[in-house]
Amino acid sequence: MTQGVRINRFIAACGVCSRRKADLLVMAGRISVNLKVCTDPSRTIDPESDVVKLDGDVISIRPKLYIAMNKPRGLVCSVSDRFSPTVLELLPSEIPVEGLFPVGRLDKGSEGLLLLTNDGEMAQRILHPSHQILKTYEVLLDATADDAALESFMKGTEVEGRTVRPERVVAIPRRPEGRWISVTLSEGLKREIRIMAATRGFKVVRLVRTRVGRLDMKRLRPGEFMILDGKVLLKMILHGGSV
């Protein structure tokens, strides 16, 4: 990076968060530059000479890291957890996990394609609904979902106080027949698919994320991961590829 870097860009490059959230950190007075609190989001800094701190801790630019993982059930998508193992514990000790975070979440009982990075801007590009990066899940229900049930899913469900609708819900040919469906979402709210199912009298037995954008999970077995180049990862998400 060169002199005159805007502070929100620097914070995002450190893997702390997106630029938008970095602005909020600055305005909240949580960022200091050379021991002086900075509350001006338009401030520019010199990454080579200025010392930037978040809540009193120095932050610095780390090499970007991008990981695709097949998350097994039983792990939580968190940096740390007092009661359950986390997805970061699957990574070997030689991989630096400081600043690494899941891009979106899969709950403890869910499995499948999970992206990890320390690049806040990349995460924002994947997650924000305005970028229309769809996520697809294969869902095993406890009972057969007929055509009427599938149509019902498309009518919408109240989740977190608002009505949300999947982009697509179709039956898929997996055994047991009639109980596997594919659900595509534009925005994955907490336990959204489980709430959709429960509202219609179904219980989710398995929930597997199989696709992010046009990136398919085909080769990774549960617990396996792959380190990717950031440009390659984004290209696969936007134009197609598999891990």
N, C-alpha and C positions, 0 to 999 in steps of 0.2 A: 504494500500500500504506500501511497505517497503523502507528502505534507498536505495539510488542508482537508483532512477527511472529516466529514460530518460525524458528530458523536454517535448518532443512532446507528449509522453504518458500521462504525467501529465496534459498538456493543454487539450488534448482530454478528459481525465477523468473529467475535470472541466465542460465539456459540451460546450466548446467554438467552437470547430470544429474538423475535422478529424486530424489524425497524420500528413498526408501529408500537409494539410493547416497550421498546427501548425509549421512545418518546415519553411514555407514561412514567417509566422509572426516573427519567431526568426531571420531569415536572414534579414528581413526588419528592425530590430532594435526596434521592438515594444514590446519586452519582456524584463523585468528586473528581476534580482534575487538579493535580498538583496540590492536594490537601485542601482545596477550596470547593465547597459545594457548588455544583452546576445545575441550574434549573432552566437553562435556555436550550431547547431542542435544536436550535439552529447553530449552536456552537460548533466550531471546527477545531480539531486537535491534530497534533503531530504524533503519530503512533510510535515514532522512534525515540522521542524525548519526553513526551508527557506521560505522567503516571495517572492512570484512571482506576478508580476504585468503585466497587458496588458494595454498599453497606459496610464499608471499611476494608474490604478485601480487594487486592489488586486483581484486575482482569487483563488478560492478554490474548492475542490472536493465536489460536491453535490450528494445527493442520486439520483440514476438513476430513471428516470420516463419515462414510456412508455404508450402512450394513442392511442387507435383507436377511430376515430370519423367518424360519417356520416355528412360530411360537407353540409350544405344547400346552395342554391344559394344566392347570395347577400353579402357573406362574403369574405374577402380577406385573402389569406394565407400569413400573415405577422405578425411580432411581434407587429408592431404599424402602424397606417395609419391615416393621417390627415383628410381624407375625407370619409372613409368607415369603418364599424365595421369589426373586425378581428375575426378569429377562436378562438383566445385565450379568447375572451370575452364571449364565451359559457361556459367556465370553472368557477366553483364556487370559491369564494375567498379563501377557505381553501387549494386549490391546488396551490403550488408555481409555478408561471409562469416564474420567472427569469431564463434565460438560456434555456427555452423551445422554440423549433422551429419546423416548419412543415418539414417532410421528403418528399421532392419533393413538387410540387405545383399543385393546381387546381385553374384555374382562377376564377374571381368573379362570372361569369355566370355558372360555372360548379359545380358539386355536387358529393357526394359519399365518398368512403373510403379514409380517410386521417390519416396518422400516425404522431404523435407528440412525440418528445423526447428531452432530454437534453444530450443524448449520441451521441457524434460526430462519434465515431467509428461504432456504429450500423447504423447510418444514411448513412455513407459511404458504408457500406456493402450492404445496400438495394439499393442505388442509382447508384453505379458505374457500367457501362455497362459490365465490366469484370466478374461480379458476376451473370449476366444473370437472374436477378429478373424481370420477365415480369409483366407488368401492363395491365389489361383488362378493357375496357370501353364499356358501352352500349350507343349507339348514335342514337338519333332520328333526321332524316333528314326531310327536307321540301318537299321532293318528293320521289317517289319510286326508289330504287336502284336495277336495274336488274342485271343479271349475268355479263353482260359486264361491268357495273359500278363497281361491286365488283372486277373483274379482273383488272380493271384500277387502283384501289387503290393499288393493290399488285405490280404494276410496279414501284412505287416510286414517290416521290414528292420532289421538291427542297424546303428545309426549312433551313433558316439561312446559305445560301450559299452552302449547300451540299444536295445530294440526300439521302433521308431516305425512308425506306420501312418498313411497318408493318410486324409483324410476322404472323398475321392471320387477315382476314376480312371475316365475314360470316353474312348472314341474320339470324335474330332471330325471333321466333314466338311471337311477341307482337303487340298489336294494336296501331296505324293503321298498318295493314299488309303491308309488303314490305318497310316500312320506318325506321324500327329499324335494326341496324346492330351492331355486336360486333367487336371491334377493339382491337387487342393485340399488345403492343409495347414493345420493349426491352429498348428503351431510349425515355423518354418523353420530347421533346423539347418544347419551349414555343409555345402554341397554335397550336401544330403540327396537331392534328386531324382536327381542324377548317380550317387550311390551306389546308390539304388534300382534305377536302370536297369542299371548295371554288374553288380550282383548277379545279374541275370536275363539277362545276355549281350547287353544293348543298349548302344549308345553314343549319348549325347545330341548331336545335331547343332545344334539351336537350343533355347534356353530363354527364354521370354518371360513375364514376370509381367504379367497382364492385369487383375487385380482385387485390391483390399485391402478386406476387409469387403464392403460393397455398392457400393464406388466402382469404376467401370469405366474403363479407359483406352480411349477411342474416337477422340478428336480429336487428341491430341498426336502429332506425328511424331517419329522418333528425333532426340534432341538438343534438342527443344523443351521448354519448361517453362511453368508457370502459377503466379502468386502468388495465394494464396487466403486468405480470412478464416478464422481458426481455428475459429469456431463453424460456419461453412458446411462446412468440411472434415470436421469430426467428424460433422455431420448427414449428409453424403453417405456417409461410411464406415458409419454405423449404419443409415441408412434408404434409401440409394440415390442415385446421381448419376453423372456422367461427366465426364472431363476429356480 
